[in-house]
Amino acid sequence: MATMTPTNPHPPRDRRDFLAALAAMTLVVLSSNILVQHPITFGGLQDYLTWGAFSYPIAFLVTDLSNRRFGPRGARRVVYAGFVLAVLLSVVLATPRIAIASGAAFLTAQLLDIAIFSRLRGQAWWLPPFASSVVSSAVDTAIFFSLAFYCGPLPGLGLTISDALALGGVADSCMALPWTSLAAADYLVKLALAALSIAPYGAILALMRRRDGCFA
């Protein structure tokens, strides 16, 4: 007797959910690439925080929910598609250096987030999103701020990042922001938001489980 291959009972819903995740990811990364160029100017925080510190961590929430909804393969599709759209739009609405720094940090950190989340998938529901965000946020912060705002010569090369971009035909003017203090404060904000996002993650996860009842 021939066996039937199981089919997905909700393909239109899956497509809608994927497009919603993709739109959310693109919006978060694009807005963050613009907001990160604007330090918070009150309370003496201009050397420590940009507005992007409060918007970008939402990207990890989108990735983790995509991982739960579609599995690691589907989550990587959201990341890849979001990466391409966000970088292309950021080249127009931000600066080439911000777009490059954001793309490198985003792709590395989000794929690391997916790998850690998937490894911890069978643990308590709150552990995968929290642990993956803590580790991947550190990587994301280090890559982005060092590439985006470091204006000095690259170790061992004698060239600045602006010089390297010029060799590739990309005009660049470095924004000399205090990137180490910005990175440290940004990571602290990401840690706080990683903890705070556990509640909305759990609420959205419960809604998806009640709606579909077909994923872990």
CYANA upper distance limits for C-alpha pairs under 8 A (distance plus 0.5 A):
 10 HIS  CA     14 ASP  CA      6.66
 11 PRO  CA     15 ARG  CA      6.78
 12 PRO  CA     16 ARG  CA      6.77
 13 ARG  CA     17 ASP  CA      6.59
 14 ASP  CA     18 PHE  CA      6.55
 15 ARG  CA     19 LEU  CA      6.63
 16 ARG  CA     20 ALA  CA      6.59
 17 ASP  CA     21 ALA  CA      6.63
 18 PHE  CA     22 LEU  CA      6.59
 18 PHE  CA     66 SER  CA      8.41
 18 PHE  CA     78 VAL  CA      7.71
 19 LEU  CA     23 ALA  CA      6.52
 20 ALA  CA     24 ALA  CA      6.61
 21 ALA  CA     25 MET  CA      6.58
 21 ALA  CA     62 VAL  CA      6.99
 21 ALA  CA     66 SER  CA      7.39
 21 ALA  CA     78 VAL  CA      7.32
 22 LEU  CA     26 THR  CA      6.63
 22 LEU  CA     78 VAL  CA      6.05
 22 LEU  CA     79 VAL  CA      8.39
 22 LEU  CA     81 ALA  CA      7.47
 22 LEU  CA     82 GLY  CA      6.28
 23 ALA  CA     27 LEU  CA      6.58
 23 ALA  CA     82 GLY  CA      8.24
 24 ALA  CA     28 VAL  CA      6.59
 24 ALA  CA     62 VAL  CA      7.67
 25 MET  CA     29 VAL  CA      6.70
 25 MET  CA     59 ALA  CA      6.35
 25 MET  CA     62 VAL  CA      6.99
 25 MET  CA     63 THR  CA      8.50
 25 MET  CA     78 VAL  CA      8.19
 25 MET  CA     79 VAL  CA      8.21
 25 MET  CA     82 GLY  CA      6.20
 26 THR  CA     30 LEU  CA      6.42
 26 THR  CA     82 GLY  CA      5.58
 26 THR  CA     83 PHE  CA      7.98
 26 THR  CA     85 LEU  CA      6.90
 26 THR  CA     86 ALA  CA      5.72
 27 LEU  CA     31 SER  CA      6.43
 27 LEU  CA     86 ALA  CA      8.20
 28 VAL  CA     32 SER  CA      6.50
 28 VAL  CA     55 SER  CA      6.97
 28 VAL  CA     56 TYR  CA      6.57
 28 VAL  CA     58 ILE  CA      7.29
 28 VAL  CA     59 ALA  CA      6.67
 29 VAL  CA     33 ASN  CA      6.63
 29 VAL  CA     56 TYR  CA      6.78
 29 VAL  CA     59 ALA  CA      7.50
 29 VAL  CA     86 ALA  CA      6.57
 30 LEU  CA     34 ILE  CA      7.10
 30 LEU  CA     86 ALA  CA      5.88
 30 LEU  CA     87 VAL  CA      8.24
 30 LEU  CA     89 LEU  CA      7.46
 30 LEU  CA     90 SER  CA      6.52
 31 SER  CA     35 LEU  CA      6.57
 31 SER  CA     52 GLY  CA      8.13
 31 SER  CA     55 SER  CA      8.01
 32 SER  CA     36 VAL  CA      6.28
 32 SER  CA     51 TRP  CA      8.22
 32 SER  CA     52 GLY  CA      5.09
 32 SER  CA     53 ALA  CA      8.16
 32 SER  CA     55 SER  CA      6.30
 32 SER  CA     56 TYR  CA      5.94
 33 ASN  CA     37 GLN  CA      7.66
 33 ASN  CA     52 GLY  CA      7.48
 33 ASN  CA     90 SER  CA      7.22
 33 ASN  CA     94 ALA  CA      7.00
 33 ASN  CA     98 ILE  CA      7.17
 33 ASN  CA     99 ALA  CA      7.79
 33 ASN  CA    102 SER  CA      7.53
 34 ILE  CA     38 HIS  CA      8.12
 34 ILE  CA     52 GLY  CA      7.97
 34 ILE  CA     90 SER  CA      8.31
 34 ILE  CA     93 LEU  CA      7.67
 34 ILE  CA     94 ALA  CA      6.25
 35 LEU  CA     50 THR  CA      7.34
 35 LEU  CA     51 TRP  CA      5.65
 35 LEU  CA     52 GLY  CA      5.06
 36 VAL  CA     50 THR  CA      5.71
 36 VAL  CA     51 TRP  CA      6.27
 36 VAL  CA     52 GLY  CA      4.73
 36 VAL  CA     53 ALA  CA      7.54
 37 GLN  CA     50 THR  CA      7.45
 37 GLN  CA     52 GLY  CA      8.28
 38 HIS  CA     50 THR  CA      6.05
 38 HIS  CA     51 TRP  CA      6.77
 38 HIS  CA     52 GLY  CA      8.34
 39 PRO  CA     45 LEU  CA      8.01
 39 PRO  CA     46 GLN  CA      5.41
 39 PRO  CA     47 ASP  CA      7.79
 39 PRO  CA     48 TYR  CA      8.27
 39 PRO  CA     49 LEU  CA      6.25
 39 PRO  CA     50 THR  CA      4.41
 39 PRO  CA     51 TRP  CA      6.76
 40 ILE  CA     45 LEU  CA      6.21
 40 ILE  CA     46 GLN  CA      5.46
 40 ILE  CA     49 LEU  CA      6.33
 40 ILE  CA     50 THR  CA      5.74
 40 ILE  CA     51 TRP  CA      6.69
 41 THR  CA     45 LEU  CA      6.51
 41 THR  CA     46 GLN  CA      5.38
 42 PHE  CA     46 GLN  CA      7.67
 45 LEU  CA     49 LEU  CA      6.32
 46 GLN  CA     50 THR  CA      7.66
 47 ASP  CA    177 LEU  CA      8.01
 47 ASP  CA    178 PRO  CA      6.54
 47 ASP  CA    181 SER  CA      7.08
 47 ASP  CA    182 LEU  CA      6.79
 48 TYR  CA    178 PRO  CA      8.25
 48 TYR  CA    181 SER  CA      5.84
 48 TYR  CA    182 LEU  CA      4.85
 48 TYR  CA    183 ALA  CA      8.22
 48 TYR  CA    184 ALA  CA      8.20
 48 TYR  CA    185 ALA  CA      6.05
 48 TYR  CA    186 ASP  CA      8.03
 49 LEU  CA     53 ALA  CA      7.23
 49 LEU  CA    182 LEU  CA      5.99
 49 LEU  CA    185 ALA  CA      6.62
 49 LEU  CA    186 ASP  CA      6.75
 50 THR  CA    182 LEU  CA      7.95
 50 THR  CA    186 ASP  CA      8.30
 51 TRP  CA     55 SER  CA      7.75
 52 GLY  CA     56 TYR  CA      6.45
 53 ALA  CA     57 PRO  CA      7.75
 53 ALA  CA    186 ASP  CA      5.86
 53 ALA  CA    189 VAL  CA      7.03
 53 ALA  CA    190 LYS  CA      7.57
 54 PHE  CA    189 VAL  CA      7.60
 54 PHE  CA    190 LYS  CA      8.15
 54 PHE  CA    193 LEU  CA      8.43
 56 TYR  CA     60 PHE  CA      8.48
 57 PRO  CA     61 LEU  CA      7.61
 57 PRO  CA    137 SER  CA      8.33
 57 PRO  CA    190 LYS  CA      6.34
 57 PRO  CA    193 LEU  CA      7.30
 57 PRO  CA    194 ALA  CA      7.75
 58 ILE  CA     62 VAL  CA      6.87
 59 ALA  CA     63 THR  CA      6.72
 60 PHE  CA     64 ASP  CA      6.57
 60 PHE  CA    110 GLN  CA      7.62
 60 PHE  CA    113 ASP  CA      8.05
 60 PHE  CA    133 SER  CA      6.79
 61 LEU  CA     65 LEU  CA      6.64
 61 LEU  CA    129 PRO  CA      7.97
 61 LEU  CA    197 SER  CA      7.55
 61 LEU  CA    201 TYR  CA      7.41
 62 VAL  CA     66 SER  CA      6.56
 63 THR  CA     67 ASN  CA      6.61
 63 THR  CA     75 ALA  CA      6.66
 63 THR  CA     78 VAL  CA      8.06
 63 THR  CA     79 VAL  CA      7.74
 63 THR  CA    110 GLN  CA      7.67
 63 THR  CA    113 ASP  CA      8.33
 63 THR  CA    114 ILE  CA      7.80
 64 ASP  CA     68 ARG  CA      6.85
 64 ASP  CA     75 ALA  CA      8.27
 64 ASP  CA    113 ASP  CA      8.32
 64 ASP  CA    114 ILE  CA      7.69
 64 ASP  CA    117 PHE  CA      7.76
 64 ASP  CA    129 PRO  CA      6.40
 65 LEU  CA     69 ARG  CA      6.54
 65 LEU  CA    201 TYR  CA      7.61
 65 LEU  CA    205 LEU  CA      7.70
 66 SER  CA     70 PHE  CA      6.15
 66 SER  CA     71 GLY  CA      7.54
 66 SER  CA     74 GLY  CA      7.51
 66 SER  CA     75 ALA  CA      5.50
 66 SER  CA     78 VAL  CA      7.95
 67 ASN  CA     71 GLY  CA      4.99
 67 ASN  CA     72 PRO  CA      5.65
 67 ASN  CA     73 ARG  CA      8.41
 67 ASN  CA     74 GLY  CA      7.32
 67 ASN  CA     75 ALA  CA      5.33
 67 ASN  CA    114 ILE  CA      7.41
 67 ASN  CA    117 PHE  CA      8.31
 67 ASN  CA    118 SER  CA      8.26
 68 ARG  CA     72 PRO  CA      8.48
 68 ARG  CA    205 LEU  CA      8.38
 68 ARG  CA    215 PHE  CA      7.70
 68 ARG  CA    216 ALA  CA      7.15
 69 ARG  CA    208 MET  CA      8.36
 69 ARG  CA    215 PHE  CA      7.13
 70 PHE  CA     74 GLY  CA      5.25
 70 PHE  CA     75 ALA  CA      6.70
 71 GLY  CA     75 ALA  CA      6.64
 72 PRO  CA     76 ARG  CA      6.59
 72 PRO  CA    114 ILE  CA      6.68
 72 PRO  CA    115 ALA  CA      8.14
 72 PRO  CA    118 SER  CA      7.12
 73 ARG  CA     77 ARG  CA      7.00
 74 GLY  CA     78 VAL  CA      7.00
 75 ALA  CA     79 VAL  CA      6.80
 75 ALA  CA    114 ILE  CA      7.70
 76 ARG  CA     80 TYR  CA      6.52
 76 ARG  CA    111 LEU  CA      7.39
 76 ARG  CA    114 ILE  CA      7.92
 77 ARG  CA     81 ALA  CA      6.51
 78 VAL  CA     82 GLY  CA      6.31
 79 VAL  CA     83 PHE  CA      6.32
 79 VAL  CA    107 LEU  CA      7.63
 79 VAL  CA    110 GLN  CA      7.34
 79 VAL  CA    111 LEU  CA      8.13
 80 TYR  CA     84 VAL  CA      6.86
 80 TYR  CA    107 LEU  CA      7.98
 81 ALA  CA     85 LEU  CA      6.80
 82 GLY  CA     86 ALA  CA      6.31
 83 PHE  CA     87 VAL  CA      6.49
 83 PHE  CA    103 GLY  CA      6.89
 83 PHE  CA    106 PHE  CA      7.67
 83 PHE  CA    107 LEU  CA      7.22
 84 VAL  CA     88 LEU  CA      6.65
 85 LEU  CA     89 LEU  CA      6.65
 86 ALA  CA     90 SER  CA      6.35
 86 ALA  CA    103 GLY  CA      8.50
 87 VAL  CA     91 VAL  CA      6.68
 87 VAL  CA     99 ALA  CA      5.90
 87 VAL  CA    100 ILE  CA      7.85
 87 VAL  CA    102 SER  CA      7.96
 87 VAL  CA    103 GLY  CA      6.51
 88 LEU  CA     92 VAL  CA      7.52
 88 LEU  CA     99 ALA  CA      8.35
 89 LEU  CA     93 LEU  CA      6.68
 90 SER  CA     94 ALA  CA      5.39
 90 SER  CA     95 THR  CA      7.38
 90 SER  CA     96 PRO  CA      8.13
 90 SER  CA     98 ILE  CA      8.07
 90 SER  CA     99 ALA  CA      5.83
 91 VAL  CA     95 THR  CA      6.11
 91 VAL  CA     96 PRO  CA      5.72
 91 VAL  CA     98 ILE  CA      8.43
 91 VAL  CA     99 ALA  CA      6.09
 94 ALA  CA     98 ILE  CA      6.97
 94 ALA  CA     99 ALA  CA      7.32
 95 THR  CA     99 ALA  CA      6.63
 95 THR  CA    172 ASP  CA      8.50
 96 PRO  CA    100 ILE  CA      6.61
 96 PRO  CA    170 VAL  CA      7.96
 96 PRO  CA    172 ASP  CA      7.61
 97 ARG  CA    101 ALA  CA      6.50
 97 ARG  CA    147 LEU  CA      8.06
 97 ARG  CA    148 ALA  CA      6.44
 97 ARG  CA    172 ASP  CA      7.29
 97 ARG  CA    174 CYS  CA      8.48
 98 ILE  CA    102 SER  CA      6.32
 98 ILE  CA    148 ALA  CA      5.96
 99 ALA  CA    103 GLY  CA      6.46
100 ILE  CA    104 ALA  CA      6.64
101 ALA  CA    105 ALA  CA      6.57
101 ALA  CA    143 ILE  CA      7.56
101 ALA  CA    144 PHE  CA      5.49
101 ALA  CA    145 PHE  CA      8.10
101 ALA  CA    147 LEU  CA      5.79
101 ALA  CA    148 ALA  CA      5.94
102 SER  CA    106 PHE  CA      6.19
102 SER  CA    144 PHE  CA      6.29
102 SER  CA    148 ALA  CA      8.42
103 GLY  CA    107 LEU  CA      6.49
104 ALA  CA    108 THR  CA      6.68
104 ALA  CA    143 ILE  CA      7.73
104 ALA  CA    144 PHE  CA      7.87
105 ALA  CA    109 ALA  CA      6.39
105 ALA  CA    139 VAL  CA      7.84
105 ALA  CA    140 ASP  CA      5.26
105 ALA  CA    141 THR  CA      7.87
105 ALA  CA    143 ILE  CA      5.74
105 ALA  CA    144 PHE  CA      5.75
106 PHE  CA    110 GLN  CA      6.28
106 PHE  CA    140 ASP  CA      6.89
107 LEU  CA    111 LEU  CA      6.58
108 THR  CA    112 LEU  CA      6.73
108 THR  CA    139 VAL  CA      8.25
108 THR  CA    140 ASP  CA      7.72
109 ALA  CA    113 ASP  CA      6.53
109 ALA  CA    136 SER  CA      5.34
109 ALA  CA    137 SER  CA      7.23
109 ALA  CA    139 VAL  CA      6.42
109 ALA  CA    140 ASP  CA      5.63
110 GLN  CA    114 ILE  CA      6.76
110 GLN  CA    136 SER  CA      7.39
111 LEU  CA    115 ALA  CA      6.80
112 LEU  CA    116 ILE  CA      6.71
112 LEU  CA    132 SER  CA      8.15
112 LEU  CA    136 SER  CA      6.51
113 ASP  CA    117 PHE  CA      6.46
113 ASP  CA    132 SER  CA      5.36
113 ASP  CA    133 SER  CA      6.84
113 ASP  CA    135 VAL  CA      8.08
113 ASP  CA    136 SER  CA      5.94
114 ILE  CA    118 SER  CA      6.48
114 ILE  CA    132 SER  CA      7.96
115 ALA  CA    119 ARG  CA      6.75
116 ILE  CA    120 LEU  CA      6.85
116 ILE  CA    128 PRO  CA      7.65
116 ILE  CA    131 ALA  CA      8.09
116 ILE  CA    132 SER  CA      5.79
117 PHE  CA    121 ARG  CA      6.30
117 PHE  CA    128 PRO  CA      5.14
117 PHE  CA    129 PRO  CA      6.74
117 PHE  CA    131 ALA  CA      8.09
117 PHE  CA    132 SER  CA      6.01
118 SER  CA    128 PRO  CA      8.01
120 LEU  CA    127 LEU  CA      7.71
120 LEU  CA    128 PRO  CA      5.71
121 ARG  CA    125 TRP  CA      8.21
121 ARG  CA    128 PRO  CA      6.45
123 GLN  CA    127 LEU  CA      7.05
123 GLN  CA    128 PRO  CA      7.64
124 ALA  CA    128 PRO  CA      8.09
125 TRP  CA    202 GLY  CA      8.29
126 TRP  CA    130 PHE  CA      6.86
126 TRP  CA    198 ILE  CA      6.89
126 TRP  CA    202 GLY  CA      7.87
127 LEU  CA    131 ALA  CA      6.30
128 PRO  CA    132 SER  CA      6.37
129 PRO  CA    133 SER  CA      6.46
129 PRO  CA    194 ALA  CA      8.49
129 PRO  CA    198 ILE  CA      7.94
130 PHE  CA    134 VAL  CA      6.70
130 PHE  CA    194 ALA  CA      6.48
130 PHE  CA    195 ALA  CA      7.16
130 PHE  CA    198 ILE  CA      7.58
131 ALA  CA    135 VAL  CA      6.92
132 SER  CA    136 SER  CA      6.44
133 SER  CA    137 SER  CA      6.04
133 SER  CA    191 LEU  CA      8.38
133 SER  CA    194 ALA  CA      6.76
134 VAL  CA    138 ALA  CA      7.12
134 VAL  CA    190 LYS  CA      8.28
134 VAL  CA    191 LEU  CA      6.67
134 VAL  CA    194 ALA  CA      7.49
135 VAL  CA    139 VAL  CA      7.27
136 SER  CA    140 ASP  CA      6.55
137 SER  CA    141 THR  CA      6.48
137 SER  CA    187 TYR  CA      7.35
137 SER  CA    190 LYS  CA      7.24
137 SER  CA    191 LEU  CA      8.40
138 ALA  CA    142 ALA  CA      6.73
138 ALA  CA    187 TYR  CA      6.93
139 VAL  CA    143 ILE  CA      6.71
140 ASP  CA    144 PHE  CA      6.50
141 THR  CA    145 PHE  CA      6.52
141 THR  CA    183 ALA  CA      6.44
141 THR  CA    186 ASP  CA      7.73
141 THR  CA    187 TYR  CA      6.93
142 ALA  CA    146 SER  CA      6.57
142 ALA  CA    183 ALA  CA      7.31
143 ILE  CA    147 LEU  CA      6.66
144 PHE  CA    148 ALA  CA      6.31
145 PHE  CA    149 PHE  CA      6.22
145 PHE  CA    150 TYR  CA      7.77
145 PHE  CA    179 TRP  CA      6.21
145 PHE  CA    180 THR  CA      8.01
145 PHE  CA    182 LEU  CA      8.19
145 PHE  CA    183 ALA  CA      6.54
146 SER  CA    150 TYR  CA      5.77
146 SER  CA    179 TRP  CA      7.23
146 SER  CA    180 THR  CA      8.33
147 LEU  CA    161 ILE  CA      8.00
148 ALA  CA    174 CYS  CA      8.28
148 ALA  CA    175 MET  CA      8.32
149 PHE  CA    174 CYS  CA      6.96
149 PHE  CA    175 MET  CA      6.20
149 PHE  CA    176 ALA  CA      6.31
149 PHE  CA    177 LEU  CA      6.32
149 PHE  CA    178 PRO  CA      8.05
149 PHE  CA    179 TRP  CA      6.22
150 TYR  CA    161 ILE  CA      8.32
150 TYR  CA    174 CYS  CA      8.07
150 TYR  CA    176 ALA  CA      7.37
150 TYR  CA    177 LEU  CA      8.28
150 TYR  CA    179 TRP  CA      7.11
151 CYS  CA    160 THR  CA      6.87
151 CYS  CA    161 ILE  CA      7.44
151 CYS  CA    162 SER  CA      8.12
151 CYS  CA    174 CYS  CA      6.40
151 CYS  CA    175 MET  CA      8.03
151 CYS  CA    176 ALA  CA      6.71
152 GLY  CA    160 THR  CA      6.15
152 GLY  CA    161 ILE  CA      8.35
153 PRO  CA    157 LEU  CA      7.75
153 PRO  CA    158 GLY  CA      5.75
153 PRO  CA    159 LEU  CA      5.47
153 PRO  CA    160 THR  CA      4.69
153 PRO  CA    161 ILE  CA      7.78
154 LEU  CA    158 GLY  CA      6.34
154 LEU  CA    159 LEU  CA      6.10
154 LEU  CA    160 THR  CA      6.00
154 LEU  CA    161 ILE  CA      7.51
159 LEU  CA    163 ASP  CA      6.22
159 LEU  CA    164 ALA  CA      7.03
160 THR  CA    164 ALA  CA      6.86
161 ILE  CA    165 LEU  CA      6.65
162 SER  CA    166 ALA  CA      6.59
162 SER  CA    171 ALA  CA      8.02
162 SER  CA    172 ASP  CA      5.93
162 SER  CA    173 SER  CA      7.24
162 SER  CA    174 CYS  CA      7.25
163 ASP  CA    167 LEU  CA      6.89
164 ALA  CA    168 GLY  CA      7.34
165 LEU  CA    169 GLY  CA      6.97
165 LEU  CA    170 VAL  CA      5.58
165 LEU  CA    171 ALA  CA      7.27
165 LEU  CA    172 ASP  CA      7.41
166 ALA  CA    170 VAL  CA      5.45
166 ALA  CA    171 ALA  CA      6.09
166 ALA  CA    172 ASP  CA      7.60
178 PRO  CA    182 LEU  CA      6.67
179 TRP  CA    183 ALA  CA      6.30
180 THR  CA    184 ALA  CA      6.72
181 SER  CA    185 ALA  CA      6.68
182 LEU  CA    186 ASP  CA      6.34
183 ALA  CA    187 TYR  CA      6.61
184 ALA  CA    188 LEU  CA      6.95
185 ALA  CA    189 VAL  CA      6.84
186 ASP  CA    190 LYS  CA      6.75
187 TYR  CA    191 LEU  CA      6.67
188 LEU  CA    192 ALA  CA      6.81
189 VAL  CA    193 LEU  CA      6.62
190 LYS  CA    194 ALA  CA      6.38
191 LEU  CA    195 ALA  CA      6.94
192 ALA  CA    196 LEU  CA      6.78
193 LEU  CA    197 SER  CA      6.26
194 ALA  CA    198 ILE  CA      7.28
196 LEU  CA    200 PRO  CA      8.43
197 SER  CA    201 TYR  CA      6.46
198 ILE  CA    202 GLY  CA      6.52
199 ALA  CA    203 ALA  CA      6.74
200 PRO  CA    204 ILE  CA      6.52
201 TYR  CA    205 LEU  CA      6.44
202 GLY  CA    206 ALA  CA      6.59
203 ALA  CA    207 LEU  CA      6.87
204 ILE  CA    208 MET  CA      6.72
205 LEU  CA    209 ARG  CA      6.64
206 ALA  CA    210 ARG  CA      6.69
207 LEU  CA    211 ARG  CA      6.63
208 MET  CA    212 ASP  CA      6.48
208 MET  CA    213 GLY  CA      7.99
209 ARG  CA    213 GLY  CA      5.24
209 ARG  CA    214 CYS  CA      7.64
209 ARG  CA    215 PHE  CA      7.64
